Amino acid sequence: MQFYLGTHVVSWLRKVEFPLFISHRRLFPRASYPEATCDWVLDSGGFSELSIYGTWGILPKNYAKYVLRYKDEIGRMQWAAPMDWMCEPKIIRKTGLSVQEHQRRTIENFLELRGLLGELVIPVLQGWTVEDYEQCVELYDRKGVDLRKERVVGVGSVCRRQGTDDAKLLFERLAELGIQAHGFGVKLQGLVKYQENLTSADSMAWSTWARYEVPLQGCTHLNCANCLKYAVKWRNSLLAVLAGKGEVEWGQGDGDLLDWQRVRRLREPYGSLTGS
């Protein structure tokens, strides 16, 4: 499984050699871009877009122009996510549309972007139940897109239930169908459960942990939410656990992988971050 470390710090593209996952929302306001020293993939920023506005505020043709610019000026882009429509209940309430309509719009956008970007853009499955995702596979089939032949297929709307049995069953089912799945925002709990059914995954969980933990020794910033040193340490710990070469160091003060109970206590004055 290929793991992409999520970051909103664009300059890391020229500082690291391991794969990164970066949102279009972080890139598009910039006048210039760093030349990448690592492979990376582009997230469309759909969850933020829909949770704030309830719709997409950019046309597909304009998004495609940005994607091509990133590909040419930054280099080493592996693929880009389409302008998909998430199906979490929060997003469904915001848009006022059905899961089926979100699926339809996701597929129509993919087809338009595939025409503009070719295989640089990947298809994404959306839904809420396992049956929803199976239906989404069928909808792609009806449009002439055989997901089994795609190098990777993004699986959306799993981030906030990534460690549940439902998510595990979903990725097992997709593997049975012969689909090479990428899990968006899959954290440690989910990766431990079903990494064998993933072709790739990304996570930016380290930044949330770092925001509510004391800075690493030697760091002078208020917290390590934007800290490359912290992110590398977290990534190395996660990969060691997944490879069976390490154990989760719950509650370790320097913040490798924190105790959720302690994080919840630290959160209380601020309220819930993600509803988890």
Secondary structure by P-SEA (a helix, b strand, c coil): cbbbbbbcccccccccccbbbbbcccccccccccccccccccccaaaaaaaacccccccaaaaaaaaaaaaaccccccccccccccccaaaaaaacccaaaaaaaaaaaaaaaaaaccccbbbbbbbccaaaaaaaaaaaaaaccccccccbbbbcccccccccaaaaaaaaaaaaaccbbbbccccaaaaaacccccccccccaaaaaaaacccccccccccccccaaaaaaaaaaaaaaaaccccccccccccccccaaaaaaaaccccccccc
